[in-house]
Amino acid sequence: MNADEYQRLAMRTLAAGLSPQERLTNAALGLNGEAGEFADTVKKHLFHGHPLDREALIKELGDVLWYVALACDTLDISLGAVMAANIEKLRRRYPEGFSSERSQQRSE
């Protein structure tokens, strides 16, 4: 499956009738909530002695992805286009791959 196909299929599960403002708010709040659940799972592993719950992390990543797809759809841009723009930004920022020095001296 590619990113744009995922976006199209994921949006089949969006509640109908939401305004663009409601959709964007749902995406922003959902991203924060799901990223928090991902972080909480890692925290429990690192600081509470729980075994690493890989399946839970994968599930939370899927939930994060759904909200990213919603944000993209609401902004009328494909997930694939956002991914491509991000890779281009990273190529400009780190043309030879990540380096701590370039990270500290970057202008964007």
Distance bins in CASP14 RR format, pairs under 12 A and 6 or more apart:
PFRMAT RR
TARGET T0000
AUTHOR 0000-0000-0000
RMODE 2
METHOD distances of the structure
MODEL  1
1 7 0 0 0 0 0 1 0 0 0 0 0
1 8 0 0 0 0 0 1 0 0 0 0 0
1 9 1 0 0 1 0 0 0 0 0 0 0
1 10 0 0 0 0 0 1 0 0 0 0 0
1 65 0 0 0 0 0 1 0 0 0 0 0
1 69 0 0 0 0 0 1 0 0 0 0 0
1 79 0 0 0 0 0 1 0 0 0 0 0
2 8 0 0 0 0 1 0 0 0 0 0 0
2 9 0 0 0 0 0 1 0 0 0 0 0
2 78 0 0 0 0 1 0 0 0 0 0 0
2 79 0 0 0 0 1 0 0 0 0 0 0
2 80 1 0 0 1 0 0 0 0 0 0 0
2 83 0 0 0 0 1 0 0 0 0 0 0
2 84 0 0 0 0 0 1 0 0 0 0 0
3 9 0 0 0 0 0 1 0 0 0 0 0
3 10 0 0 0 0 0 1 0 0 0 0 0
3 65 0 0 0 0 1 0 0 0 0 0 0
3 68 0 0 0 0 1 0 0 0 0 0 0
3 69 0 0 0 0 1 0 0 0 0 0 0
3 72 0 0 0 0 1 0 0 0 0 0 0
3 73 0 0 0 0 0 1 0 0 0 0 0
3 77 0 0 0 0 0 1 0 0 0 0 0
3 78 1 0 0 1 0 0 0 0 0 0 0
3 79 1 0 1 0 0 0 0 0 0 0 0
3 80 1 0 1 0 0 0 0 0 0 0 0
3 81 0 0 0 0 1 0 0 0 0 0 0
3 82 0 0 0 0 1 0 0 0 0 0 0
3 83 1 0 1 0 0 0 0 0 0 0 0
3 84 0 0 0 0 1 0 0 0 0 0 0
3 86 0 0 0 0 0 1 0 0 0 0 0
3 87 0 0 0 0 0 1 0 0 0 0 0
4 10 0 0 0 0 0 1 0 0 0 0 0
4 11 0 0 0 0 0 1 0 0 0 0 0
4 69 0 0 0 0 1 0 0 0 0 0 0
4 72 0 0 0 0 1 0 0 0 0 0 0
4 73 0 0 0 0 0 1 0 0 0 0 0
4 77 0 0 0 0 0 1 0 0 0 0 0
4 78 1 0 1 0 0 0 0 0 0 0 0
4 79 1 0 0 1 0 0 0 0 0 0 0
4 80 1 0 1 0 0 0 0 0 0 0 0
4 81 0 0 0 0 1 0 0 0 0 0 0
4 82 0 0 0 0 0 1 0 0 0 0 0
4 83 0 0 0 0 1 0 0 0 0 0 0
4 84 0 0 0 0 0 1 0 0 0 0 0
5 11 0 0 0 0 0 1 0 0 0 0 0
5 12 0 0 0 0 0 1 0 0 0 0 0
5 69 0 0 0 0 0 1 0 0 0 0 0
5 78 0 0 0 0 0 1 0 0 0 0 0
5 79 0 0 0 0 1 0 0 0 0 0 0
5 80 0 0 0 0 0 1 0 0 0 0 0
6 12 0 0 0 0 0 1 0 0 0 0 0
6 13 0 0 0 0 0 1 0 0 0 0 0
6 62 0 0 0 0 1 0 0 0 0 0 0
6 65 1 0 0 1 0 0 0 0 0 0 0
6 66 0 0 0 0 1 0 0 0 0 0 0
6 68 0 0 0 0 1 0 0 0 0 0 0
6 69 1 0 0 1 0 0 0 0 0 0 0
6 70 0 0 0 0 0 1 0 0 0 0 0
6 72 0 0 0 0 0 1 0 0 0 0 0
6 73 0 0 0 0 0 1 0 0 0 0 0
6 78 0 0 0 0 0 1 0 0 0 0 0
6 79 1 0 0 1 0 0 0 0 0 0 0
6 80 0 0 0 0 1 0 0 0 0 0 0
6 83 0 0 0 0 0 1 0 0 0 0 0
7 13 0 0 0 0 0 1 0 0 0 0 0
7 14 0 0 0 0 0 1 0 0 0 0 0
7 65 0 0 0 0 1 0 0 0 0 0 0
7 66 0 0 0 0 1 0 0 0 0 0 0
7 67 0 0 0 0 0 1 0 0 0 0 0
7 68 0 0 0 0 1 0 0 0 0 0 0
7 69 1 0 1 0 0 0 0 0 0 0 0
7 70 0 0 0 0 1 0 0 0 0 0 0
7 71 0 0 0 0 0 1 0 0 0 0 0
7 72 1 0 0 1 0 0 0 0 0 0 0
7 73 1 0 0 1 0 0 0 0 0 0 0
7 74 0 0 0 0 0 1 0 0 0 0 0
7 75 0 0 0 0 0 1 0 0 0 0 0
7 76 0 0 0 0 0 1 0 0 0 0 0
7 77 0 0 0 0 1 0 0 0 0 0 0
7 78 1 0 0 1 0 0 0 0 0 0 0
7 79 1 0 1 0 0 0 0 0 0 0 0
7 80 1 0 0 1 0 0 0 0 0 0 0
7 81 0 0 0 0 0 1 0 0 0 0 0
7 82 0 0 0 0 1 0 0 0 0 0 0
7 83 0 0 0 0 0 1 0 0 0 0 0
8 14 0 0 0 0 0 1 0 0 0 0 0
8 69 0 0 0 0 1 0 0 0 0 0 0
8 72 0 0 0 0 0 1 0 0 0 0 0
8 73 0 0 0 0 1 0 0 0 0 0 0
8 78 0 0 0 0 1 0 0 0 0 0 0
8 79 0 0 0 0 1 0 0 0 0 0 0
8 80 0 0 0 0 0 1 0 0 0 0 0
9 65 0 0 0 0 0 1 0 0 0 0 0
9 66 0 0 0 0 0 1 0 0 0 0 0
9 69 0 0 0 0 1 0 0 0 0 0 0
9 73 0 0 0 0 0 1 0 0 0 0 0
9 79 0 0 0 0 0 1 0 0 0 0 0
10 27 0 0 0 0 0 1 0 0 0 0 0
10 62 0 0 0 0 1 0 0 0 0 0 0
10 63 0 0 0 0 0 1 0 0 0 0 0
10 64 0 0 0 0 0 1 0 0 0 0 0
10 65 1 0 0 1 0 0 0 0 0 0 0
10 66 1 0 1 0 0 0 0 0 0 0 0
10 67 0 0 0 0 1 0 0 0 0 0 0
10 68 0 0 0 0 1 0 0 0 0 0 0
10 69 1 0 1 0 0 0 0 0 0 0 0
10 70 1 0 0 1 0 0 0 0 0 0 0
10 71 0 0 0 0 0 1 0 0 0 0 0
10 72 0 0 0 0 1 0 0 0 0 0 0
10 73 0 0 0 0 1 0 0 0 0 0 0
10 79 0 0 0 0 1 0 0 0 0 0 0
11 18 0 0 0 0 0 1 0 0 0 0 0
11 23 0 0 0 0 1 0 0 0 0 0 0
11 27 0 0 0 0 0 1 0 0 0 0 0
11 66 0 0 0 0 1 0 0 0 0 0 0
11 67 0 0 0 0 0 1 0 0 0 0 0
11 68 0 0 0 0 0 1 0 0 0 0 0
11 69 1 0 0 1 0 0 0 0 0 0 0
11 70 1 0 0 1 0 0 0 0 0 0 0
11 71 0 0 0 0 0 1 0 0 0 0 0
11 72 0 0 0 0 1 0 0 0 0 0 0
11 73 1 0 1 0 0 0 0 0 0 0 0
11 74 0 0 0 0 1 0 0 0 0 0 0
11 76 0 0 0 0 0 1 0 0 0 0 0
11 78 0 0 0 0 0 1 0 0 0 0 0
11 79 0 0 0 0 0 1 0 0 0 0 0
12 66 0 0 0 0 0 1 0 0 0 0 0
12 69 0 0 0 0 0 1 0 0 0 0 0
12 70 0 0 0 0 0 1 0 0 0 0 0
12 73 0 0 0 0 0 1 0 0 0 0 0
13 63 0 0 0 0 0 1 0 0 0 0 0
13 66 1 0 0 1 0 0 0 0 0 0 0
13 67 0 0 0 0 0 1 0 0 0 0 0
13 69 0 0 0 0 0 1 0 0 0 0 0
13 70 0 0 0 0 1 0 0 0 0 0 0
13 73 0 0 0 0 0 1 0 0 0 0 0
14 22 0 0 0 0 0 1 0 0 0 0 0
14 23 1 0 0 1 0 0 0 0 0 0 0
14 26 0 0 0 0 1 0 0 0 0 0 0
14 27 0 0 0 0 0 1 0 0 0 0 0
14 66 0 0 0 0 1 0 0 0 0 0 0
14 67 0 0 0 0 0 1 0 0 0 0 0
14 69 0 0 0 0 1 0 0 0 0 0 0
14 70 1 0 0 1 0 0 0 0 0 0 0
14 71 0 0 0 0 0 1 0 0 0 0 0
14 73 1 0 0 1 0 0 0 0 0 0 0
14 74 0 0 0 0 1 0 0 0 0 0 0
15 22 0 0 0 0 1 0 0 0 0 0 0
15 23 0 0 0 0 1 0 0 0 0 0 0
15 26 0 0 0 0 1 0 0 0 0 0 0
15 70 0 0 0 0 0 1 0 0 0 0 0
16 22 0 0 0 0 0 1 0 0 0 0 0
16 23 0 0 0 0 0 1 0 0 0 0 0
17 23 0 0 0 0 1 0 0 0 0 0 0
17 26 0 0 0 0 0 1 0 0 0 0 0
18 24 0 0 0 0 1 0 0 0 0 0 0
18 25 0 0 0 0 1 0 0 0 0 0 0
18 26 1 0 0 1 0 0 0 0 0 0 0
18 27 0 0 0 0 0 1 0 0 0 0 0
18 70 0 0 0 0 1 0 0 0 0 0 0
18 73 0 0 0 0 0 1 0 0 0 0 0
18 74 0 0 0 0 1 0 0 0 0 0 0
19 25 0 0 0 0 1 0 0 0 0 0 0
19 26 0 0 0 0 0 1 0 0 0 0 0
19 74 0 0 0 0 1 0 0 0 0 0 0
20 26 0 0 0 0 0 1 0 0 0 0 0
20 27 0 0 0 0 0 1 0 0 0 0 0
20 70 0 0 0 0 0 1 0 0 0 0 0
20 71 0 0 0 0 0 1 0 0 0 0 0
20 73 0 0 0 0 0 1 0 0 0 0 0
20 74 1 0 1 0 0 0 0 0 0 0 0
20 75 0 0 0 0 1 0 0 0 0 0 0
20 76 0 0 0 0 1 0 0 0 0 0 0
21 27 0 0 0 0 0 1 0 0 0 0 0
21 28 0 0 0 0 0 1 0 0 0 0 0
21 74 0 0 0 0 1 0 0 0 0 0 0
22 28 0 0 0 0 0 1 0 0 0 0 0
22 29 0 0 0 0 0 1 0 0 0 0 0
22 70 0 0 0 0 0 1 0 0 0 0 0
22 74 0 0 0 0 1 0 0 0 0 0 0
23 29 0 0 0 0 0 1 0 0 0 0 0
23 30 0 0 0 0 0 1 0 0 0 0 0
23 67 0 0 0 0 0 1 0 0 0 0 0
23 69 0 0 0 0 0 1 0 0 0 0 0
23 70 1 0 0 1 0 0 0 0 0 0 0
23 71 0 0 0 0 1 0 0 0 0 0 0
23 72 0 0 0 0 0 1 0 0 0 0 0
23 73 1 0 0 1 0 0 0 0 0 0 0
23 74 1 0 1 0 0 0 0 0 0 0 0
23 75 0 0 0 0 1 0 0 0 0 0 0
23 76 0 0 0 0 0 1 0 0 0 0 0
24 30 0 0 0 0 0 1 0 0 0 0 0
24 31 0 0 0 0 0 1 0 0 0 0 0
24 67 0 0 0 0 0 1 0 0 0 0 0
24 70 0 0 0 0 1 0 0 0 0 0 0
24 71 1 0 0 1 0 0 0 0 0 0 0
24 72 0 0 0 0 0 1 0 0 0 0 0
24 73 0 0 0 0 0 1 0 0 0 0 0
24 74 1 0 1 0 0 0 0 0 0 0 0
24 75 1 0 0 1 0 0 0 0 0 0 0
24 76 0 0 0 0 0 1 0 0 0 0 0
25 31 0 0 0 0 0 1 0 0 0 0 0
25 32 0 0 0 0 0 1 0 0 0 0 0
25 67 0 0 0 0 0 1 0 0 0 0 0
25 70 0 0 0 0 0 1 0 0 0 0 0
25 71 0 0 0 0 0 1 0 0 0 0 0
25 74 0 0 0 0 1 0 0 0 0 0 0
26 32 0 0 0 0 0 1 0 0 0 0 0
26 33 0 0 0 0 0 1 0 0 0 0 0
26 34 0 0 0 0 0 1 0 0 0 0 0
26 66 0 0 0 0 0 1 0 0 0 0 0
26 67 1 0 0 1 0 0 0 0 0 0 0
26 69 0 0 0 0 0 1 0 0 0 0 0
26 70 1 0 0 1 0 0 0 0 0 0 0
26 71 0 0 0 0 1 0 0 0 0 0 0
26 73 0 0 0 0 0 1 0 0 0 0 0
26 74 0 0 0 0 1 0 0 0 0 0 0
27 33 0 0 0 0 0 1 0 0 0 0 0
27 34 0 0 0 0 0 1 0 0 0 0 0
27 63 0 0 0 0 0 1 0 0 0 0 0
27 64 0 0 0 0 0 1 0 0 0 0 0
27 65 0 0 0 0 0 1 0 0 0 0 0
27 66 0 0 0 0 1 0 0 0 0 0 0
27 67 1 0 1 0 0 0 0 0 0 0 0
27 68 1 0 0 1 0 0 0 0 0 0 0
27 69 0 0 0 0 1 0 0 0 0 0 0
27 70 1 0 1 0 0 0 0 0 0 0 0
27 71 1 1 0 0 0 0 0 0 0 0 0
27 72 0 0 0 0 1 0 0 0 0 0 0
27 73 0 0 0 0 1 0 0 0 0 0 0
27 74 1 0 0 1 0 0 0 0 0 0 0
27 75 0 0 0 0 1 0 0 0 0 0 0
28 34 0 0 0 0 0 1 0 0 0 0 0
28 35 0 0 0 0 0 1 0 0 0 0 0
28 67 0 0 0 0 1 0 0 0 0 0 0
28 68 0 0 0 0 0 1 0 0 0 0 0
28 70 0 0 0 0 1 0 0 0 0 0 0
28 71 1 0 0 1 0 0 0 0 0 0 0
28 74 0 0 0 0 1 0 0 0 0 0 0
28 75 0 0 0 0 0 1 0 0 0 0 0
29 35 0 0 0 0 0 1 0 0 0 0 0
29 36 0 0 0 0 0 1 0 0 0 0 0
29 67 0 0 0 0 1 0 0 0 0 0 0
29 70 0 0 0 0 0 1 0 0 0 0 0
29 71 0 0 0 0 0 1 0 0 0 0 0
30 36 0 0 0 0 1 0 0 0 0 0 0
30 37 0 0 0 0 1 0 0 0 0 0 0
30 38 0 0 0 0 0 1 0 0 0 0 0
30 60 0 0 0 0 0 1 0 0 0 0 0
30 62 0 0 0 0 0 1 0 0 0 0 0
30 63 1 0 0 1 0 0 0 0 0 0 0
30 64 0 0 0 0 1 0 0 0 0 0 0
30 65 0 0 0 0 0 1 0 0 0 0 0
30 66 0 0 0 0 1 0 0 0 0 0 0
30 67 1 0 1 0 0 0 0 0 0 0 0
30 68 0 0 0 0 1 0 0 0 0 0 0
30 69 0 0 0 0 0 1 0 0 0 0 0
30 70 0 0 0 0 1 0 0 0 0 0 0
30 71 0 0 0 0 1 0 0 0 0 0 0
31 37 0 0 0 0 0 1 0 0 0 0 0
31 38 0 0 0 0 0 1 0 0 0 0 0
31 60 0 0 0 0 0 1 0 0 0 0 0
31 61 0 0 0 0 0 1 0 0 0 0 0
31 62 0 0 0 0 0 1 0 0 0 0 0
31 63 0 0 0 0 1 0 0 0 0 0 0
31 64 1 0 0 1 0 0 0 0 0 0 0
31 65 0 0 0 0 1 0 0 0 0 0 0
31 66 0 0 0 0 1 0 0 0 0 0 0
31 67 1 0 1 0 0 0 0 0 0 0 0
31 68 1 0 0 1 0 0 0 0 0 0 0
31 69 0 0 0 0 0 1 0 0 0 0 0
31 70 0 0 0 0 1 0 0 0 0 0 0
31 71 1 0 0 1 0 0 0 0 0 0 0
31 72 0 0 0 0 0 1 0 0 0 0 0
32 38 0 0 0 0 0 1 0 0 0 0 0
32 39 0 0 0 0 0 1 0 0 0 0 0
32 63 0 0 0 0 0 1 0 0 0 0 0
32 64 0 0 0 0 1 0 0 0 0 0 0
32 67 0 0 0 0 1 0 0 0 0 0 0
32 71 0 0 0 0 0 1 0 0 0 0 0
33 39 0 0 0 0 1 0 0 0 0 0 0
33 40 0 0 0 0 1 0 0 0 0 0 0
33 60 0 0 0 0 1 0 0 0 0 0 0
33 63 0 0 0 0 1 0 0 0 0 0 0
33 64 0 0 0 0 1 0 0 0 0 0 0
33 66 0 0 0 0 0 1 0 0 0 0 0
33 67 0 0 0 0 1 0 0 0 0 0 0
34 40 0 0 0 0 0 1 0 0 0 0 0
34 41 0 0 0 0 0 1 0 0 0 0 0
34 56 0 0 0 0 0 1 0 0 0 0 0
34 57 0 0 0 0 0 1 0 0 0 0 0
34 59 0 0 0 0 1 0 0 0 0 0 0
34 60 1 0 1 0 0 0 0 0 0 0 0
34 61 0 0 0 0 1 0 0 0 0 0 0
34 62 1 0 0 1 0 0 0 0 0 0 0
34 63 1 0 1 0 0 0 0 0 0 0 0
34 64 1 0 1 0 0 0 0 0 0 0 0
34 65 0 0 0 0 1 0 0 0 0 0 0
34 66 0 0 0 0 1 0 0 0 0 0 0
34 67 1 0 0 1 0 0 0 0 0 0 0
34 68 0 0 0 0 1 0 0 0 0 0 0
34 70 0 0 0 0 0 1 0 0 0 0 0
35 41 0 0 0 0 0 1 0 0 0 0 0
35 42 0 0 0 0 0 1 0 0 0 0 0
35 57 0 0 0 0 0 1 0 0 0 0 0
35 60 1 0 0 1 0 0 0 0 0 0 0
35 61 0 0 0 0 1 0 0 0 0 0 0
35 62 0 0 0 0 0 1 0 0 0 0 0
35 63 0 0 0 0 1 0 0 0 0 0 0
35 64 1 0 1 0 0 0 0 0 0 0 0
35 65 0 0 0 0 0 1 0 0 0 0 0
35 67 0 0 0 0 1 0 0 0 0 0 0
35 68 0 0 0 0 0 1 0 0 0 0 0
36 42 0 0 0 0 1 0 0 0 0 0 0
36 43 0 0 0 0 1 0 0 0 0 0 0
36 44 0 0 0 0 0 1 0 0 0 0 0
36 57 0 0 0 0 0 1 0 0 0 0 0
36 60 0 0 0 0 1 0 0 0 0 0 0
36 61 0 0 0 0 0 1 0 0 0 0 0
36 63 0 0 0 0 0 1 0 0 0 0 0
36 64 0 0 0 0 1 0 0 0 0 0 0
36 67 0 0 0 0 0 1 0 0 0 0 0
37 43 0 0 0 0 0 1 0 0 0 0 0
37 44 0 0 0 0 0 1 0 0 0 0 0
37 53 0 0 0 0 0 1 0 0 0 0 0
37 56 0 0 0 0 1 0 0 0 0 0 0
37 57 0 0 0 0 1 0 0 0 0 0 0
37 59 0 0 0 0 1 0 0 0 0 0 0
37 60 1 0 1 0 0 0 0 0 0 0 0
37 61 0 0 0 0 0 1 0 0 0 0 0
37 62 0 0 0 0 0 1 0 0 0 0 0
37 63 1 0 0 1 0 0 0 0 0 0 0
37 64 0 0 0 0 1 0 0 0 0 0 0
37 67 0 0 0 0 0 1 0 0 0 0 0
38 44 0 0 0 0 0 1 0 0 0 0 0
38 45 0 0 0 0 0 1 0 0 0 0 0
38 53 0 0 0 0 0 1 0 0 0 0 0
38 54 0 0 0 0 0 1 0 0 0 0 0
38 56 0 0 0 0 1 0 0 0 0 0 0
38 57 1 0 0 1 0 0 0 0 0 0 0
38 58 0 0 0 0 1 0 0 0 0 0 0
38 59 0 0 0 0 1 0 0 0 0 0 0
38 60 1 0 1 0 0 0 0 0 0 0 0
38 61 1 0 0 1 0 0 0 0 0 0 0
38 62 0 0 0 0 1 0 0 0 0 0 0
38 63 0 0 0 0 1 0 0 0 0 0 0
38 64 1 0 0 1 0 0 0 0 0 0 0
38 65 0 0 0 0 0 1 0 0 0 0 0
38 67 0 0 0 0 0 1 0 0 0 0 0
39 45 0 0 0 0 0 1 0 0 0 0 0
39 46 0 0 0 0 0 1 0 0 0 0 0
39 47 0 0 0 0 0 1 0 0 0 0 0
39 56 0 0 0 0 0 1 0 0 0 0 0
39 57 0 0 0 0 0 1 0 0 0 0 0
39 60 0 0 0 0 1 0 0 0 0 0 0
39 61 0 0 0 0 0 1 0 0 0 0 0
39 64 0 0 0 0 0 1 0 0 0 0 0
40 46 0 0 0 0 0 1 0 0 0 0 0
40 47 0 0 0 0 0 1 0 0 0 0 0
40 48 0 0 0 0 1 0 0 0 0 0 0
40 50 0 0 0 0 0 1 0 0 0 0 0
40 53 0 0 0 0 0 1 0 0 0 0 0
40 56 0 0 0 0 1 0 0 0 0 0 0
40 57 0 0 0 0 0 1 0 0 0 0 0
40 60 0 0 0 0 1 0 0 0 0 0 0
41 47 0 0 0 0 0 1 0 0 0 0 0
41 48 0 0 0 0 0 1 0 0 0 0 0
41 50 0 0 0 0 1 0 0 0 0 0 0
41 51 0 0 0 0 0 1 0 0 0 0 0
41 52 0 0 0 0 1 0 0 0 0 0 0
41 53 1 0 1 0 0 0 0 0 0 0 0
41 54 0 0 0 0 1 0 0 0 0 0 0
41 55 0 0 0 0 1 0 0 0 0 0 0
41 56 1 0 1 0 0 0 0 0 0 0 0
41 57 1 0 1 0 0 0 0 0 0 0 0
41 58 0 0 0 0 0 1 0 0 0 0 0
41 59 0 0 0 0 1 0 0 0 0 0 0
41 60 1 0 0 1 0 0 0 0 0 0 0
41 61 0 0 0 0 0 1 0 0 0 0 0
41 63 0 0 0 0 0 1 0 0 0 0 0
42 48 0 0 0 0 0 1 0 0 0 0 0
42 49 0 0 0 0 0 1 0 0 0 0 0
42 50 0 0 0 0 1 0 0 0 0 0 0
42 52 0 0 0 0 1 0 0 0 0 0 0
42 53 0 0 0 0 1 0 0 0 0 0 0
42 54 0 0 0 0 0 1 0 0 0 0 0
42 56 0 0 0 0 1 0 0 0 0 0 0
42 57 1 0 0 1 0 0 0 0 0 0 0
42 60 0 0 0 0 1 0 0 0 0 0 0
42 61 0 0 0 0 0 1 0 0 0 0 0
43 49 0 0 0 0 0 1 0 0 0 0 0
43 50 0 0 0 0 1 0 0 0 0 0 0
43 52 0 0 0 0 0 1 0 0 0 0 0
43 53 0 0 0 0 0 1 0 0 0 0 0
43 57 0 0 0 0 0 1 0 0 0 0 0
44 50 1 0 1 0 0 0 0 0 0 0 0
44 51 0 0 0 0 1 0 0 0 0 0 0
44 52 0 0 0 0 1 0 0 0 0 0 0
44 53 1 0 0 1 0 0 0 0 0 0 0
44 56 0 0 0 0 1 0 0 0 0 0 0
44 57 0 0 0 0 0 1 0 0 0 0 0
45 51 1 0 0 1 0 0 0 0 0 0 0
45 52 1 0 1 0 0 0 0 0 0 0 0
45 53 1 0 0 1 0 0 0 0 0 0 0
45 54 0 0 0 0 1 0 0 0 0 0 0
45 56 0 0 0 0 1 0 0 0 0 0 0
45 57 0 0 0 0 1 0 0 0 0 0 0
46 52 0 0 0 0 1 0 0 0 0 0 0
50 56 0 0 0 0 1 0 0 0 0 0 0
50 57 0 0 0 0 0 1 0 0 0 0 0
51 57 0 0 0 0 0 1 0 0 0 0 0
52 58 0 0 0 0 0 1 0 0 0 0 0
53 59 0 0 0 0 1 0 0 0 0 0 0
53 60 0 0 0 0 1 0 0 0 0 0 0
54 60 0 0 0 0 0 1 0 0 0 0 0
54 61 0 0 0 0 0 1 0 0 0 0 0
55 61 0 0 0 0 0 1 0 0 0 0 0
55 62 0 0 0 0 0 1 0 0 0 0 0
56 62 0 0 0 0 0 1 0 0 0 0 0
56 63 0 0 0 0 0 1 0 0 0 0 0
57 63 0 0 0 0 0 1 0 0 0 0 0
57 64 0 0 0 0 0 1 0 0 0 0 0
58 64 0 0 0 0 0 1 0 0 0 0 0
58 65 0 0 0 0 0 1 0 0 0 0 0
59 65 0 0 0 0 0 1 0 0 0 0 0
59 66 0 0 0 0 0 1 0 0 0 0 0
60 66 0 0 0 0 0 1 0 0 0 0 0
60 67 0 0 0 0 0 1 0 0 0 0 0
61 67 0 0 0 0 0 1 0 0 0 0 0
61 68 0 0 0 0 0 1 0 0 0 0 0
62 68 0 0 0 0 1 0 0 0 0 0 0
62 69 0 0 0 0 1 0 0 0 0 0 0
63 69 0 0 0 0 0 1 0 0 0 0 0
63 70 0 0 0 0 0 1 0 0 0 0 0
64 70 0 0 0 0 0 1 0 0 0 0 0
64 71 0 0 0 0 0 1 0 0 0 0 0
65 71 0 0 0 0 0 1 0 0 0 0 0
65 72 0 0 0 0 0 1 0 0 0 0 0
65 79 0 0 0 0 1 0 0 0 0 0 0
65 82 0 0 0 0 0 1 0 0 0 0 0
65 83 0 0 0 0 0 1 0 0 0 0 0
66 72 0 0 0 0 0 1 0 0 0 0 0
66 73 0 0 0 0 0 1 0 0 0 0 0
66 79 0 0 0 0 0 1 0 0 0 0 0
67 73 0 0 0 0 0 1 0 0 0 0 0
67 74 0 0 0 0 0 1 0 0 0 0 0
67 79 0 0 0 0 0 1 0 0 0 0 0
68 74 0 0 0 0 0 1 0 0 0 0 0
68 75 0 0 0 0 0 1 0 0 0 0 0
68 77 0 0 0 0 0 1 0 0 0 0 0
68 78 0 0 0 0 0 1 0 0 0 0 0
68 79 1 0 0 1 0 0 0 0 0 0 0
68 80 0 0 0 0 0 1 0 0 0 0 0
68 82 1 0 0 1 0 0 0 0 0 0 0
68 83 0 0 0 0 1 0 0 0 0 0 0
68 86 0 0 0 0 0 1 0 0 0 0 0
69 75 0 0 0 0 0 1 0 0 0 0 0
69 77 0 0 0 0 0 1 0 0 0 0 0
69 78 0 0 0 0 1 0 0 0 0 0 0
69 79 1 0 1 0 0 0 0 0 0 0 0
69 80 0 0 0 0 0 1 0 0 0 0 0
69 82 0 0 0 0 1 0 0 0 0 0 0
69 83 0 0 0 0 0 1 0 0 0 0 0
70 77 0 0 0 0 0 1 0 0 0 0 0
70 79 0 0 0 0 0 1 0 0 0 0 0
71 77 0 0 0 0 1 0 0 0 0 0 0
71 78 0 0 0 0 0 1 0 0 0 0 0
71 79 0 0 0 0 1 0 0 0 0 0 0
71 82 0 0 0 0 1 0 0 0 0 0 0
72 78 1 0 0 1 0 0 0 0 0 0 0
72 79 1 0 1 0 0 0 0 0 0 0 0
72 80 0 0 0 0 1 0 0 0 0 0 0
72 81 1 0 0 1 0 0 0 0 0 0 0
72 82 1 0 1 0 0 0 0 0 0 0 0
72 83 0 0 0 0 1 0 0 0 0 0 0
72 85 0 0 0 0 0 1 0 0 0 0 0
72 86 0 0 0 0 0 1 0 0 0 0 0
73 79 0 0 0 0 1 0 0 0 0 0 0
73 80 0 0 0 0 0 1 0 0 0 0 0
73 81 0 0 0 0 0 1 0 0 0 0 0
73 82 0 0 0 0 0 1 0 0 0 0 0
75 81 0 0 0 0 0 1 0 0 0 0 0
75 82 0 0 0 0 1 0 0 0 0 0 0
76 82 0 0 0 0 0 1 0 0 0 0 0
77 83 0 0 0 0 0 1 0 0 0 0 0
77 84 0 0 0 0 0 1 0 0 0 0 0
77 85 0 0 0 0 1 0 0 0 0 0 0
77 86 0 0 0 0 0 1 0 0 0 0 0
78 84 0 0 0 0 1 0 0 0 0 0 0
78 85 0 0 0 0 0 1 0 0 0 0 0
79 85 0 0 0 0 0 1 0 0 0 0 0
79 86 0 0 0 0 0 1 0 0 0 0 0
80 86 0 0 0 0 1 0 0 0 0 0 0
80 87 0 0 0 0 1 0 0 0 0 0 0
80 88 0 0 0 0 0 1 0 0 0 0 0
81 87 0 0 0 0 0 1 0 0 0 0 0
81 88 0 0 0 0 0 1 0 0 0 0 0
82 88 0 0 0 0 0 1 0 0 0 0 0
82 89 0 0 0 0 0 1 0 0 0 0 0
83 89 0 0 0 0 0 1 0 0 0 0 0
83 90 0 0 0 0 0 1 0 0 0 0 0
84 90 0 0 0 0 0 1 0 0 0 0 0
84 91 0 0 0 0 0 1 0 0 0 0 0
85 91 0 0 0 0 0 1 0 0 0 0 0
85 92 0 0 0 0 0 1 0 0 0 0 0
86 92 0 0 0 0 0 1 0 0 0 0 0
86 93 0 0 0 0 0 1 0 0 0 0 0
87 93 0 0 0 0 0 1 0 0 0 0 0
87 94 0 0 0 0 0 1 0 0 0 0 0
87 97 0 0 0 0 0 1 0 0 0 0 0
88 94 0 0 0 0 0 1 0 0 0 0 0
88 95 0 0 0 0 0 1 0 0 0 0 0
88 108 0 0 0 0 0 1 0 0 0 0 0
89 95 0 0 0 0 0 1 0 0 0 0 0
89 106 0 0 0 0 0 1 0 0 0 0 0
89 108 1 0 0 1 0 0 0 0 0 0 0
90 96 0 0 0 0 0 1 0 0 0 0 0
90 97 0 0 0 0 1 0 0 0 0 0 0
90 98 0 0 0 0 1 0 0 0 0 0 0
90 102 0 0 0 0 0 1 0 0 0 0 0
90 103 0 0 0 0 0 1 0 0 0 0 0
90 106 0 0 0 0 0 1 0 0 0 0 0
90 108 0 0 0 0 0 1 0 0 0 0 0
91 97 0 0 0 0 1 0 0 0 0 0 0
91 98 0 0 0 0 0 1 0 0 0 0 0
91 102 0 0 0 0 0 1 0 0 0 0 0
92 102 0 0 0 0 0 1 0 0 0 0 0
92 106 0 0 0 0 1 0 0 0 0 0 0
92 107 0 0 0 0 0 1 0 0 0 0 0
92 108 1 0 0 1 0 0 0 0 0 0 0
93 99 0 0 0 0 0 1 0 0 0 0 0
93 102 1 0 0 1 0 0 0 0 0 0 0
93 103 0 0 0 0 1 0 0 0 0 0 0
93 104 0 0 0 0 0 1 0 0 0 0 0
93 105 0 0 0 0 0 1 0 0 0 0 0
93 106 1 0 1 0 0 0 0 0 0 0 0
93 107 0 0 0 0 1 0 0 0 0 0 0
93 108 1 0 0 1 0 0 0 0 0 0 0
94 100 0 0 0 0 0 1 0 0 0 0 0
94 101 0 0 0 0 0 1 0 0 0 0 0
94 102 1 0 1 0 0 0 0 0 0 0 0
94 103 1 0 0 1 0 0 0 0 0 0 0
94 105 0 0 0 0 0 1 0 0 0 0 0
94 106 0 0 0 0 1 0 0 0 0 0 0
94 108 0 0 0 0 0 1 0 0 0 0 0
95 102 0 0 0 0 1 0 0 0 0 0 0
95 106 0 0 0 0 0 1 0 0 0 0 0
96 102 0 0 0 0 1 0 0 0 0 0 0
97 103 0 0 0 0 0 1 0 0 0 0 0
98 104 0 0 0 0 0 1 0 0 0 0 0
98 106 0 0 0 0 0 1 0 0 0 0 0
99 105 0 0 0 0 1 0 0 0 0 0 0
99 106 0 0 0 0 0 1 0 0 0 0 0
100 106 0 0 0 0 0 1 0 0 0 0 0
102 108 0 0 0 0 0 1 0 0 0 0 0
END
